[in-house]
Amino acid sequence: MQSMNHWQRVEAAIHGEATDRPPVALWRHFPDDDLHPDKLVAHTLQWQDKWQFDLVKFMPSGTYGVEDWGAVSAYRGAANGAREVIQAAVQRTEDWRRIAALDVRSGSYGRQNDALAATAKALGGRVPLLQTVFSPLTTARKMSSDRLFADLRLAPEDLERALTVITEVTIRFALDALAKGAHGLFFATQLASHRLLSEAEYEHFGKRYDLMVLEALRGKARLNMLHAHGDDIMFDLLADYPAQMFNWHDRLTAPTIAQAAEGFPRLLVGGINEHGTLLRGSEQDIEDQVHEALTQAGGRRLMIGPGCVLPVAATDASIRAVVRAAHQFQDSLACA
């Protein structure tokens, strides 16, 4: 088959069409440097130039969405490079009533899209570029920590008022990201887990706000990826979201890739156990895992990727094994 460019490969895979090779995309944090737009841009461009992945997931700090509301975060050496909130913005139930609208073109929000704009300009549209955006309920949890769960049940009106404000800010930030050069969102929910909420609770406090964000992008975003974080995800509840790609920890929690393919008719993203096989396995182990994932998918409608974010200790040799395995799988099909 004739060689494809990144866009051709990803769009063909979304539609279940044959590709010259399976698409591949891996992403990682750049801790502390991700607080500085110029450094984040440089890392992002170097990462893509080095690996030529089929999609660029922009990697701002995972706490960027709560800092303008007063949360304080720090990087404390997490293996995945993520910052953690060390001082919540919402510490008492009544604090939800103080959540007010923000200017998404200033502060922490503004810095992320300014950095994305510089990245988009340098990439020149040659590869899909997604801005990372957290679901409104995920943002609410990041700004309040685990007290969210009590307030959700004991003070739902206060939380819902705050969620409305958070959703409006999220929409404005997402639309600004598109205007600055993003082709869509990496839309992450960390609460659609049976370990945390019931389906009815997520329908009410999560899904309806998620869909407000995604519907605001309809006709404006070229492609979006939905990321369901955590264990025992509510896959069936999320499968009808208007997203072209679905990413989850397929090596750690149900459904498997084969099972997910029956319920999500577009592009699945996964196959790599980033904190297991990628970090501690041999190169052959990594290649075997990639081939097994592609076999589950029948070689179609799967972008090889991590279940979440790569550990910062992931080696070039391990990443190279992922890329090599995807190429070898297609070669093996051609020879079959």
N, C-alpha and C positions, 0 to 999 in steps of 0.2 A: 504494500500500500504506500502511496505517496506520503511524504512527511507532512505533518500538520503543524500549524503554529499553536500557541497556547489557547487562543480563543476557539479555534476550530476544534481542538481536542476536547476542551471542556464542554462546549455546546453540543458536540456530537454525543459525548458521554451522557449528558443530561437527557437526551432524547433516545438513549439506548441504541445509538448507531455505532457501527464499527469505527474504531480509532486506530491510528498507526501504533499506538502503545497506550497503556492505561495512564490517565493523568495522575500526577503526584504533587502533593503540597505538604510541606512541614513548616511549622512555625515555632518560635521561642521568644521568651522575654529577654530583655537586655537591662537587667536590674540597675537601678540608680541612673544609668544613662537615659532611661526612658522618661526621666523628668525634664530632660533638656531637648527641645524640639530638634535642634541641629544635630545632636548626637543620635537621636532616634532615627532621623532621616538617613544619616550616614550608615547606621547599622542595617537598616531595612534594605537599602540599595546594595550594600556589600553582600548581604545574605542572598538576595535574589540574583545578583551578578555571579556569585559563586556557584549556585545550585540550579539556576534556571527552572525553578518550580513553575507549575502551570497555574498557580494562583498565589497572590500575595495577600496574606491576612495581616493587616496593619496591627501592630502590637503596642499600643499605649499601656501604661500602667493599669492594672486591673482595678485600681481605686480612683481613677481619674474622675469618675462620675459622682463621687460623694464629697470630694474635697471642697468644692465651692459651697457646699451646704454646711461646712464646718467640721467634717470628719478629719482626723489626723491619721496618717498612715506611715509605715516604715517598712523597709526591706530587712528582714531578719534572717536571711540565709536560706529561705525556702528552696528546696531542690528544683522546683519549677520556675524559680526567679520571680515569683509573685510577691507583691507587697501585701501587708495586712493592716487592717484598721486597728490602731492602738488606742484611739479615743473616738467613741461613737458620737455622731451628730445628734442622735435621738437617744437620750438616756432615761427619759420619763415619758409616760404616755402623752402628757400634754404637749410634749415637744413636737409631735406630729402636726399640731395646729400652727406651728411656726414655719413650716416648710413653704417657702415662697418661690415664685418664678425667678429664673436666672437668665442672664444674658449669655447665650451659648457661644458668642464670639469674643468673650473675654475670659479671664481666669483659666482654670484647668481645662474646661471644655474648649475654650478658644484655642489653647495651645495644641490640642490634639488635631483639630482640623487644619490649623496652620501647617503643622508638620505633615499631615496627609497631603495637603495641597502641593508642598514642595516635592514630596515623593511621587505624586501623580504626574507632575510636570516632568520629572526626570525619567519616569518609566514610559511616558509618551503613549499610554493606552495599549501597549504591546501585550500586557498580561492583565487578567482581571484583578482588581484591587478592591478589597473589602475593608470598611472601617468596622472596628469592634464596638458593638453597642450592647449594653446589658438590658435585659427586660426590666420594666418598671419595678416589679416585685423583687427582683434581684438587687436593684439599686436600693430599695427600701431596706432589705436585709443588711446590705453592706453599711448603710448609715445607722443601723440600730442594733446590729448583732442579733443574738437569739431572742431578745425581748420581742422581736417582731411576732413570734408565734403566739405569745400571750396576748399581745395587743390585737392581733388579727381576730382572736376569738372573744376578747373582752371589751375591746373598743373599736369595733369595725368601722364605725362612721368616721372616727378620727383618721384611721389608716386610709380609708377610701378617699377622703379629701386630699390627703397627701399624695396618694397614688395618682390622682387626677393631675395634680401639679407636676409630678415626676414624669408622667406620660407626655404632657404637653412639652416639657423641656426636652425629653428624649426625641420626640418627633422633630422639633426644631433643630436639634443637633444632627439628627440623621439626614434631614433635608439639606442642611448646610454641608454635610460631608459629601453628598451627591454633587452639590454645586461646586465643591472644591476639587472634584475629580474622582471620588469613589464610584465604583460601578454597582455597589450594593452594600449590604451589611453582613457581618458575621454577628448574628443576633443570638446572644447567649442567655439561657435561662438556667439558674442554679437551684430552682425550687420545685420543678416539675418531677418530684421524686416521691414515691409512696412512703419513703422513710421519714419524710418531713411533713407532708400535707395529704389530706384526702383528695380524691379527684374533684369532689364538689367544691372544696376550698380552693383548689387551683383554678377551676373553672371561673369562680367568682372573683378572686383576688389576683389571679395570674393571667389566664388566657384572654379574658376580655380586654385587658389593657395591652397585652402583647399584640392582639389583632388590630387594635387602634393604631399602633406604631406601624405595623406591616402594611395595613391598608392605606396609610398616608403616603406610602412609597409606591403604591401600585401605579404602573405606567411611567414611573420615574427611575426606578432601579432596574438595572439590566439582569442582575441575578443576586440572590440572597442565600446565605447559608444559615440554617438553624442549628444551634448547638445545645444539646440537652446534657447538662452536667450532672454527674453523680451516679449513684446506684439506684436500681429499681425505678427507672424512669417511666413516665407515663407516655409511652411511645404512641399508643393508639389515640390519646388525647391531642398529641402534637402533630400527628401525621398529616392532618388536613391544613396545616398552616401554609400560607402562600409563599413558599420558599422552594427554590430549585435544588437545594442541597440539604442533606441532613447528616449531622455529625454527632456522635455519642461515643461513650467508652465501650465499644462493642466487645473488647477483649475482657472486660471486667463485669459486665452486666448484660442482661437480656435487653433486646433481642439480639440474636446472632445476625450476621450480615444476610444470610440466606432467609431468615425469618423476616427481617426488615424489608427485604426486596419485595415481599408479598404485600406489604402495607404502605409502602412509599414508592410511587412509580416514577421517581426521578433519580437524581444522583445521590448515592450514599457516599459518605466520606469516613474512612477509618481503615481498620485492618492491622494497625500497629499498637502493640502494648508498649507505650513509650517509657514507662518506669519499670518495666520488667524486661522483656526480650531486647528492646532497643538499648537499654542501659547496661544489662548484665549478660545478655546472650552473646554467642559467637556470631560472626558474620553469616555463617551458614544458617544458624537459628533464625536470624532476621530475614534472610532470603526465603527460608521455608515458610515463615509466617506470612510474608507478602504473597507468596504463591498460593498458600492455603486460602487466604482472604479472596484473592481473585478467582480461585476455583469455586468458592462458595457463590460468587456473583456470576459465574459463568463467563467471566471476562468482560462483562458489560456493566454499565451503570455503577461503577465504583471508582472513586478517586482514592488512591492510597494516601492515608494521612494518619495523624495521631488521634487518640481518643480525646485528648485535650491539648495541652502545650508540652513541648519537649522539655526534659530536664536540661538545665544549663550545662550539665556535665556530659551530654551526649557528644560522642566523638565524630570527627569527620569520617572515619572509617565506617562507623555504624550508619551514618546518613547515606554515605556512598553505597552501602549494601542495599538500602531501601530502593534507591534509584536504579541500581543495577538489576535488582530482582524484577522490577516492573518491566524493564527492557527485555530481560531474558524470558519473562512469561509470554510476551507477545511473540518473541522469536520462536518459542516452543510451539505456539499455536500455528505459526506459519509453516513449521516443519512437519506438523502432524498430518 
